[in-house]
Amino acid sequence: MSELSHINEDGEAQMVDVSRKPATLRIAKASGYISIAPDVIKLIRAHQMKKGDVVIVAKIAGIQAAKRTSDLIPLCHPLPQTHVEIECKIEKNGIAISAISKTTGPTGVEMEALTAVSVCALTLYDMCKAADPAMEIGSIHLDEKTGGKAPYKRDV
């Protein structure tokens, strides 16, 4: 018997059956960072990037991604997002990204929050790559989750 919930007794991948789990409010928070050259950060702050307001576009991409997570990750359950919020804090050498995903359902929304951060960062990269192809995306992680049997809060 496997201890991994996505693996059956025969060692095959499976979608976890959550049909008997109660629907509860589930919240997940994730964050990440994209390093960007200071001269490009100045252009972003001044809304002078050739592709427009890169932060707004990246936030919308992150929200869209959270809603489509089960289309991207094969064994993820499709979950109705009751709220997705993305914050992009522009710093001297990059942008700190955080996402909150909420649903009322039988399983958590960690993957949705992580996907939102990832796609937000990738969109920032895409929109700024001509100005700084050396950008680096990293430190994407789950900060907190609530609402299920195993709440989690990252120790920092």
MDTraj code that builds the backbone (N, CA, C; nanometers):
import mdtraj as md
import numpy as np

residues = "MET SER GLU LEU SER HIS ILE ASN GLU ASP GLY GLU ALA GLN MET VAL ASP VAL SER ARG LYS PRO ALA THR LEU ARG ILE ALA LYS ALA SER GLY TYR ILE SER ILE ALA PRO ASP VAL ILE LYS LEU ILE ARG ALA HIS GLN MET LYS LYS GLY ASP VAL VAL ILE VAL ALA LYS ILE ALA GLY ILE GLN ALA ALA LYS ARG THR SER ASP LEU ILE PRO LEU CYS HIS PRO LEU PRO GLN THR HIS VAL GLU ILE GLU CYS LYS ILE GLU LYS ASN GLY ILE ALA ILE SER ALA ILE SER LYS THR THR GLY PRO THR GLY VAL GLU MET GLU ALA LEU THR ALA VAL SER VAL CYS ALA LEU THR LEU TYR ASP MET CYS LYS ALA ALA ASP PRO ALA MET GLU ILE GLY SER ILE HIS LEU ASP GLU LYS THR GLY GLY LYS ALA PRO TYR LYS ARG ASP VAL".split()
xyz = np.array([
    [0.0841, -0.1185, 0.0000],
    [0.0000, 0.0000, 0.0000],
    [0.0882, 0.1244, 0.0000],
    [0.0636, 0.2132, -0.0922],
    [0.1439, 0.3345, -0.1049],
    [0.1052, 0.4381, -0.0003],
    [0.2055, 0.5120, 0.0481],
    [0.1788, 0.6235, 0.1385],
    [0.1523, 0.7512, 0.0603],
    [0.1784, 0.7483, -0.0689],
    [0.1536, 0.8636, -0.1547],
    [0.0108, 0.8552, -0.2060],
    [-0.0664, 0.9605, -0.1852],
    [-0.2079, 0.9563, -0.2213],
    [-0.2320, 0.9558, -0.3723],
    [-0.1350, 0.9952, -0.4514],
    [-0.1516, 0.9962, -0.5957],
    [-0.1001, 0.8686, -0.6623],
    [-0.0663, 0.7686, -0.5802],
    [-0.0182, 0.6409, -0.6321],
    [-0.1082, 0.5302, -0.5764],
    [-0.1600, 0.4434, -0.6632],
    [-0.2464, 0.3349, -0.6148],
    [-0.1620, 0.2151, -0.5711],
    [-0.2289, 0.1063, -0.5296],
    [-0.1608, -0.0133, -0.4799],
    [-0.0694, -0.0777, -0.5837],
    [-0.0983, -0.0537, -0.7116],
    [-0.0181, -0.1111, -0.8197],
    [0.0955, -0.0187, -0.8638],
    [0.1125, 0.0932, -0.7932],
    [0.2186, 0.1871, -0.8271],
    [0.1853, 0.2801, -0.9427],
    [0.0584, 0.2871, -0.9780],
    [0.0156, 0.3708, -1.0896],
    [-0.0358, 0.5049, -1.0390],
    [-0.0195, 0.6075, -1.1211],
    [-0.0705, 0.7402, -1.0861],
    [-0.2228, 0.7377, -1.0849],
    [-0.2791, 0.8099, -0.9898],
    [-0.4246, 0.8196, -0.9808],
    [-0.4633, 0.9558, -0.9260],
    [-0.5833, 0.9985, -0.9606],
    [-0.6392, 1.1193, -0.9013],
    [-0.7007, 1.0784, -0.7676],
    [-0.6725, 1.1530, -0.6641],
    [-0.7235, 1.1226, -0.5310],
    [-0.8750, 1.1410, -0.5296],
    [-0.9466, 1.0478, -0.4683],
    [-1.0921, 1.0574, -0.4554],
    [-1.1247, 1.1435, -0.3340],
    [-1.1773, 1.2621, -0.3585],
    [-1.2129, 1.3532, -0.2487],
    [-1.3648, 1.3640, -0.2315],
    [-1.4379, 1.2717, -0.2933],
    [-1.5840, 1.2807, -0.2927],
    [-1.6457, 1.2694, -0.1532],
    [-1.5767, 1.2081, -0.0596],
    [-1.6315, 1.1930, 0.0756],
    [-1.5805, 1.3000, 0.1731],
    [-1.4936, 1.3856, 0.1250],
    [-1.4395, 1.4904, 0.2120],
    [-1.5374, 1.6070, 0.2183],
    [-1.5517, 1.6699, 0.3345],
    [-1.6442, 1.7827, 0.3453],
    [-1.5903, 1.9075, 0.2750],
    [-1.6805, 1.9846, 0.2209],
    [-1.6429, 2.1119, 0.1602],
    [-1.6223, 2.2133, 0.2725],
    [-1.5049, 2.2707, 0.2781],
    [-1.4746, 2.3746, 0.3756],
    [-1.4043, 2.4896, 0.3045],
    [-1.3997, 2.6040, 0.3693],
    [-1.3260, 2.7170, 0.3145],
    [-1.1780, 2.6824, 0.3164],
    [-1.1141, 2.6895, 0.2035],
    [-0.9719, 2.6574, 0.1894],
    [-0.8999, 2.7811, 0.1375],
    [-0.7901, 2.8145, 0.2015],
    [-0.7105, 2.9308, 0.1620],
    [-0.5642, 2.8896, 0.1543],
    [-0.4981, 2.9318, 0.0485],
    [-0.3546, 2.9071, 0.0351],
    [-0.2857, 3.0371, -0.0054],
    [-0.1670, 3.0563, 0.0507],
    [-0.0843, 3.1727, 0.0165],
    [0.0506, 3.1213, -0.0312],
    [0.0975, 3.1765, -0.1429],
    [0.2271, 3.1381, -0.1985],
    [0.3019, 3.2639, -0.2386],
    [0.4328, 3.2504, -0.2538],
    [0.5110, 3.3655, -0.2968],
    [0.6324, 3.3219, -0.3766],
    [0.6930, 3.4181, -0.4423],
    [0.8123, 3.3952, -0.5227],
    [0.8771, 3.5280, -0.5550],
    [0.9830, 3.5229, -0.6347],
    [1.0588, 3.6447, -0.6643],
    [1.1172, 3.6354, -0.8047],
    [1.1193, 3.7472, -0.8732],
    [1.1897, 3.7564, -1.0004],
    [1.2917, 3.8691, -0.9899],
    [1.4171, 3.8340, -1.0088],
    [1.5250, 3.9329, -1.0083],
    [1.5258, 4.0028, -1.1436],
    [1.5305, 4.1354, -1.1402],
    [1.5288, 4.2162, -1.2626],
    [1.6327, 4.3273, -1.2453],
    [1.7031, 4.3589, -1.3505],
    [1.8060, 4.4634, -1.3457],
    [1.7457, 4.5959, -1.2983],
    [1.8177, 4.6693, -1.2142],
    [1.7665, 4.7962, -1.1602],
    [1.7223, 4.8969, -1.2673],
    [1.7911, 4.9019, -1.3818],
    [1.7490, 4.9961, -1.4859],
    [1.6135, 4.9566, -1.5456],
    [1.5854, 4.8276, -1.5517],
    [1.4557, 4.7814, -1.6015],
    [1.3478, 4.8056, -1.4954],
    [1.3830, 4.7879, -1.3698],
    [1.2886, 4.8188, -1.2607],
    [1.2442, 4.9645, -1.2703],
    [1.3376, 5.0536, -1.3009],
    [1.3027, 5.1965, -1.3161],
    [1.2015, 5.2161, -1.4284],
    [1.2202, 5.1459, -1.5396],
    [1.1247, 5.1549, -1.6506],
    [0.9872, 5.1012, -1.6095],
    [0.9864, 4.9915, -1.5344],
    [0.8597, 4.9339, -1.4880],
    [0.7872, 5.0330, -1.3977],
    [0.8595, 5.0898, -1.3012],
    [0.7991, 5.1887, -1.2092],
    [0.7416, 5.3087, -1.2839],
    [0.8109, 5.3508, -1.3888],
    [0.7693, 5.4689, -1.4655],
    [0.6673, 5.4356, -1.5745],
    [0.6253, 5.3094, -1.5808],
    [0.5308, 5.2636, -1.6845],
    [0.5833, 5.2961, -1.8240],
    [0.7142, 5.2702, -1.8454],
    [0.7769, 5.3007, -1.9733],
    [0.8228, 5.1759, -2.0497],
    [0.7769, 5.0594, -2.0072],
    [0.8107, 4.9385, -2.0822],
    [0.7323, 4.9407, -2.2142],
    [0.7958, 4.8972, -2.3212],
    [0.7333, 4.9020, -2.4535],
    [0.6055, 4.8190, -2.4619],
    [0.5967, 4.7137, -2.3815],
    [0.4796, 4.6265, -2.3865],
    [0.3662, 4.6740, -2.2957],
    [0.3830, 4.7887, -2.2313],
    [0.2769, 4.8433, -2.1477],
    [0.2995, 4.8168, -2.0000],
    [0.1916, 4.8173, -1.9232],
    [0.1986, 4.7972, -1.7775],
    [0.2197, 4.6487, -1.7491],
    [0.3451, 4.6099, -1.7383],
    [0.3784, 4.4684, -1.7255],
    [0.3253, 4.4070, -1.5963],
    [0.3153, 4.4852, -1.4904],
    [0.2678, 4.4319, -1.3623],
    [0.1194, 4.3974, -1.3693],
    [0.0400, 4.4845, -1.4274],
    [-0.1040, 4.4571, -1.4398],
    [-0.1275, 4.3327, -1.5254],
    [-0.0571, 4.3238, -1.6374],
    [-0.0730, 4.2079, -1.7256],
    [-0.0317, 4.0798, -1.6526],
    [0.0779, 4.0851, -1.5771],
    [0.1259, 3.9672, -1.5035],
    [0.0264, 3.9249, -1.3962],
    [-0.0347, 4.0210, -1.3283],
    [-0.1356, 3.9874, -1.2272],
    [-0.2545, 3.9168, -1.2909],
    [-0.3011, 3.9680, -1.4031],
    [-0.4142, 3.9055, -1.4721],
    [-0.3765, 3.7646, -1.5180],
    [-0.2547, 3.7481, -1.5686],
    [-0.2096, 3.6147, -1.6107],
    [-0.2074, 3.5188, -1.4921],
    [-0.1622, 3.5651, -1.3765],
    [-0.1594, 3.4821, -1.2565],
    [-0.2989, 3.4392, -1.2127],
    [-0.3925, 3.5331, -1.2178],
    [-0.5322, 3.5006, -1.1818],
    [-0.5885, 3.3974, -1.2782],
    [-0.5662, 3.4191, -1.4075],
    [-0.6119, 3.3231, -1.5081],
    [-0.5523, 3.1851, -1.4835],
    [-0.4241, 3.1819, -1.4522],
    [-0.3546, 3.0545, -1.4299],
    [-0.4120, 2.9797, -1.3102],
    [-0.4416, 3.0523, -1.2019],
    [-0.5000, 2.9877, -1.0839],
    [-0.6306, 2.9173, -1.1214],
    [-0.7095, 2.9818, -1.2066],
    [-0.8379, 2.9249, -1.2472],
    [-0.8218, 2.8053, -1.3410],
    [-0.7043, 2.7898, -1.4026],
    [-0.6814, 2.6827, -1.4993],
    [-0.5804, 2.5789, -1.4511],
    [-0.5493, 2.5781, -1.3234],
    [-0.4448, 2.4905, -1.2706],
    [-0.4688, 2.3439, -1.3051],
    [-0.5905, 2.2972, -1.2930],
    [-0.6171, 2.1552, -1.3212],
    [-0.5971, 2.1203, -1.4684],
    [-0.5952, 2.2204, -1.5566],
    [-0.5649, 2.1954, -1.6975],
    [-0.4147, 2.1783, -1.7194],
    [-0.3353, 2.2289, -1.6260],
    [-0.1899, 2.2269, -1.6389],
    [-0.1248, 2.1121, -1.5627],
    [-0.1807, 2.0770, -1.4482],
    [-0.1230, 1.9744, -1.3617],
    [-0.2177, 1.8547, -1.3639],
    [-0.1743, 1.7439, -1.4209],
    [-0.2634, 1.6335, -1.4546],
    [-0.3519, 1.5784, -1.3424],
    [-0.3033, 1.5645, -1.2207],
    [-0.3832, 1.5008, -1.1159],
    [-0.4499, 1.6010, -1.0212],
    [-0.4435, 1.7278, -1.0568],
    [-0.5079, 1.8330, -0.9770],
    [-0.6592, 1.8295, -0.9994],
    [-0.7325, 1.8522, -0.8922],
    [-0.8781, 1.8607, -0.9044],
    [-0.9177, 1.9984, -0.9569],
    [-1.0168, 2.0050, -1.0444],
    [-1.0671, 2.1362, -1.0849],
    [-1.1442, 2.1971, -0.9681],
    [-1.1065, 2.3175, -0.9308],
    [-1.1686, 2.3839, -0.8166],
    [-1.2222, 2.5204, -0.8574],
    [-1.3428, 2.5527, -0.8139],
    [-1.3925, 2.6876, -0.8400],
    [-1.3199, 2.7870, -0.7477],
    [-1.2540, 2.8813, -0.8065],
    [-1.1849, 2.9824, -0.7267],
    [-1.2869, 3.0855, -0.6802],
    [-1.2997, 3.1019, -0.5500],
    [-1.3908, 3.2042, -0.4996],
    [-1.3202, 3.3380, -0.4868],
    [-1.1853, 3.3339, -0.4853],
    [-1.1072, 3.4575, -0.4815],
    [-0.9618, 3.4260, -0.5143],
    [-0.9025, 3.5074, -0.5987],
    [-0.7593, 3.5009, -0.6259],
    [-0.7078, 3.6434, -0.6195],
    [-0.6044, 3.6618, -0.5403],
    [-0.5462, 3.7949, -0.5243],
    [-0.3955, 3.7842, -0.5439],
    [-0.3407, 3.8736, -0.6245],
    [-0.1970, 3.8728, -0.6499],
    [-0.1404, 4.0099, -0.6176],
    [-0.0295, 4.0088, -0.5466],
    [0.0408, 4.1333, -0.5149],
    [0.1804, 4.1251, -0.5745],
    [0.2212, 4.2330, -0.6389],
    [0.3562, 4.2454, -0.6935],
    [0.4209, 4.3668, -0.6280],
    [0.5184, 4.3405, -0.5445],
    [0.5892, 4.4486, -0.4750],
    [0.7191, 4.4760, -0.5502],
    [0.7249, 4.5922, -0.6131],
    [0.8430, 4.6282, -0.6910],
    [0.9527, 4.6724, -0.5947],
    [1.0667, 4.6065, -0.6068],
    [1.1813, 4.6365, -0.5219],
    [1.2973, 4.6832, -0.6094],
    [1.4078, 4.7188, -0.5488],
    [1.5229, 4.7731, -0.6211],
    [1.5775, 4.6769, -0.7262],
    [1.5820, 4.5473, -0.6923],
    [1.6432, 4.4476, -0.7805],
    [1.5471, 4.3411, -0.8297],
    [1.4175, 4.3683, -0.8214],
    [1.3232, 4.2690, -0.8687],
    [1.1823, 4.2942, -0.8190],
    [1.1005, 4.1929, -0.8336],
    [0.9605, 4.2022, -0.7914],
    [0.9265, 4.0811, -0.7057],
    [0.8781, 4.1088, -0.5846],
    [0.8288, 4.0042, -0.4951],
    [0.6824, 3.9799, -0.5302],
    [0.6480, 3.8549, -0.5520],
    [0.5126, 3.8179, -0.5937],
    [0.4484, 3.7349, -0.4841],
    [0.3235, 3.7658, -0.4518],
    [0.2487, 3.6808, -0.3589],
    [0.1087, 3.6594, -0.4146],
    [0.0527, 3.5439, -0.3841],
    [-0.0811, 3.5098, -0.4312],
    [-0.1588, 3.4438, -0.3199],
    [-0.2867, 3.4767, -0.3140],
    [-0.3811, 3.4122, -0.2230],
    [-0.4903, 3.3514, -0.3096],
    [-0.5185, 3.2256, -0.2854],
    [-0.6240, 3.1560, -0.3576],
    [-0.7227, 3.1011, -0.2558],
    [-0.8523, 3.1180, -0.2842],
    [-0.9570, 3.0694, -0.1936],
    [-1.0605, 2.9882, -0.2711],
    [-1.1135, 2.8889, -0.2032],
    [-1.2243, 2.8111, -0.2561],
    [-1.3016, 2.7529, -0.1389],
    [-1.4213, 2.7097, -0.1648],
    [-1.4943, 2.6266, -0.0706],
    [-1.5091, 2.4927, -0.1396],
    [-1.4389, 2.3942, -0.0879],
    [-1.4394, 2.2647, -0.1533],
    [-1.3786, 2.1577, -0.0665],
    [-1.3644, 2.0356, -0.1230],
    [-1.3156, 1.9212, -0.0463],
    [-1.1640, 1.9031, -0.0475],
    [-1.0926, 1.9908, -0.1177],
    [-0.9476, 1.9775, -0.1238],
    [-0.8843, 2.1158, -0.1330],
    [-0.7574, 2.1227, -0.1010],
    [-0.6880, 2.2500, -0.0879],
    [-0.6562, 2.3197, -0.2187],
    [-0.6132, 2.4444, -0.2064],
    [-0.5850, 2.5291, -0.3223],
    [-0.4380, 2.5709, -0.3284],
    [-0.3503, 2.4864, -0.2719],
    [-0.2075, 2.5193, -0.2748],
    [-0.1551, 2.5289, -0.4176],
    [-0.1915, 2.4338, -0.5016],
    [-0.1396, 2.4324, -0.6378],
    [-0.1871, 2.5554, -0.7157],
    [-0.3072, 2.6012, -0.6867],
    [-0.3591, 2.7196, -0.7543],
    [-0.2794, 2.8443, -0.7154],
    [-0.2472, 2.8579, -0.5874],
    [-0.1678, 2.9728, -0.5430],
    [-0.0262, 2.9665, -0.6004],
    [0.0332, 2.8477, -0.5980],
    [0.1680, 2.8312, -0.6536],
    [0.1706, 2.8555, -0.8046],
    [0.0683, 2.8097, -0.8732],
    [0.0590, 2.8309, -1.0181],
    [0.0411, 2.9789, -1.0488],
    [-0.0394, 3.0473, -0.9697],
    [-0.0597, 3.1912, -0.9895],
    [0.0727, 3.2668, -0.9791],
    [0.1516, 3.2356, -0.8769],
    [0.2822, 3.3008, -0.8600],
    [0.3734, 3.2674, -0.9772],
    [0.3784, 3.1414, -1.0153],
    [0.4672, 3.0969, -1.1231],
    [0.4351, 3.1660, -1.2552],
    [0.3085, 3.1684, -1.2915],
    [0.2689, 3.2274, -1.4199],
    [0.2818, 3.3797, -1.4154],
    [0.2569, 3.4393, -1.3023],
    [0.2800, 3.5834, -1.2875],
    [0.4275, 3.6142, -1.3144],
    [0.5173, 3.5373, -1.2539],
    [0.6613, 3.5569, -1.2733],
    [0.7009, 3.5318, -1.4191],
    [0.6482, 3.4271, -1.4788],
    [0.6785, 3.3969, -1.6188],
    [0.6296, 3.5079, -1.7122],
    [0.5162, 3.5660, -1.6796],
    [0.4633, 3.6755, -1.7611],
    [0.5509, 3.7997, -1.7475],
    [0.5955, 3.8283, -1.6258],
    [0.6891, 3.9395, -1.6083],
    [0.8149, 3.9156, -1.6914],
    [0.8649, 3.7920, -1.6876],
    [0.9830, 3.7578, -1.7673],
    [0.9552, 3.7818, -1.9158],
    [0.8438, 3.7308, -1.9634],
    [0.8097, 3.7439, -2.1047],
    [0.8014, 3.8900, -2.1469],
    [0.7422, 3.9721, -2.0635],
    [0.7210, 4.1116, -2.0999],
    [0.8461, 4.1980, -2.0850],
    [0.9451, 4.1483, -2.0117],
    [1.0672, 4.2269, -1.9887],
    [1.1916, 4.1665, -2.0520],
    [1.1792, 4.0521, -2.1160],
    [1.2972, 3.9784, -2.1634],
    [1.3814, 4.0553, -2.2638],
    [1.3224, 4.1407, -2.3436],
    [1.4005, 4.2184, -2.4398],
    [1.4921, 4.3174, -2.3680],
    [1.4462, 4.3683, -2.2549],
    [1.5250, 4.4656, -2.1784],
    [1.6234, 4.3984, -2.0828],
    [1.5907, 4.2769, -2.0369],
    [1.6783, 4.2073, -1.9417],
    [1.6628, 4.0559, -1.9561],
    [1.7369, 3.9958, -2.0494],
    [1.7250, 3.8509, -2.0668],
    [1.7882, 3.7703, -1.9530],
    [1.8573, 3.8375, -1.8606],
    [1.9235, 3.7676, -1.7497],
    [1.8371, 3.7604, -1.6238],
    [1.7088, 3.7926, -1.6349],
    [1.6208, 3.7836, -1.5172],
    [1.6232, 3.6422, -1.4619],
    [1.5955, 3.6309, -1.3332],
    [1.5940, 3.4993, -1.2695],
    [1.4698, 3.4860, -1.1832],
    [1.3972, 3.3779, -1.2045],
    [1.2772, 3.3471, -1.1263],
    [1.3152, 3.2463, -1.0197],
    [1.2697, 3.2677, -0.8968],
    [1.3038, 3.1713, -0.7932],
    [1.2237, 3.1860, -0.6665],
    [1.2606, 3.1032, -0.5730],
    [1.2036, 3.1042, -0.4383],
    [1.0510, 3.0944, -0.4370],
    [0.9952, 3.0156, -0.5278],
    [0.8496, 2.9973, -0.5297],
    [0.8164, 2.8902, -0.4263],
    [0.7300, 2.9259, -0.3333],
    [0.6988, 2.8340, -0.2235],
    [0.5617, 2.8631, -0.1633],
    [0.5092, 2.7636, -0.0932],
    [0.3851, 2.7782, -0.0189],
    [0.4161, 2.8465, 0.1135],
    [0.3436, 2.9520, 0.1439],
    [0.3608, 3.0230, 0.2701],
    [0.2668, 2.9702, 0.3783],
    [0.1444, 2.9394, 0.3367],
    [0.0437, 2.9011, 0.4354],
    [-0.0748, 2.8358, 0.3661],
    [-0.1386, 2.7425, 0.4376],
    [-0.2663, 2.6890, 0.3905],
    [-0.3543, 2.6622, 0.5111],
    [-0.4836, 2.6851, 0.4935],
    [-0.5807, 2.6623, 0.6006],
    [-0.7044, 2.5949, 0.5420],
    [-0.7831, 2.5368, 0.6294],
    [-0.9125, 2.4847, 0.5900],
    [-0.9234, 2.3344, 0.5761],
    [-0.8149, 2.2631, 0.5819],
    [-0.8203, 2.1185, 0.5697],
    [-0.7705, 2.0505, 0.6958],
    [-0.7424, 1.9201, 0.6851],
    [-0.6930, 1.8424, 0.7988],
    [-0.5519, 1.8803, 0.8393],
    [-0.4735, 1.9298, 0.7450],
    [-0.3319, 1.9561, 0.7709],
    [-0.2956, 2.1014, 0.7406],
    [-0.3336, 2.1950, 0.8288],
    [-0.2937, 2.3329, 0.8047],
    [-0.1420, 2.3445, 0.8033],
    [-0.0924, 2.4466, 0.7366],
    [0.0536, 2.4630, 0.7227],
    [0.0866, 2.6111, 0.7289],
    [0.1945, 2.6430, 0.7968],
    [0.2485, 2.7780, 0.7963],
    [0.3988, 2.7651, 0.7870],
    [0.4569, 2.8292, 0.6883],
    [0.6003, 2.8226, 0.6637],
    [0.6762, 2.8958, 0.7741],
    [0.7776, 2.8304, 0.8266],
    [0.8659, 2.8944, 0.9244],
    [0.9688, 2.9755, 0.8479],
    [0.9761, 3.1019, 0.8813],
    [1.0733, 3.1872, 0.8123],
    [1.1783, 3.2351, 0.9101],
])
top = md.Topology()
chain = top.add_chain()
for i, resn in enumerate(residues, 1):
    res = top.add_residue(resn, chain, resSeq=i)
    for name in ("N", "CA", "C"):
        top.add_atom(name, md.element.get_by_symbol(name[0]), res)
traj = md.Trajectory(xyz[None], top)
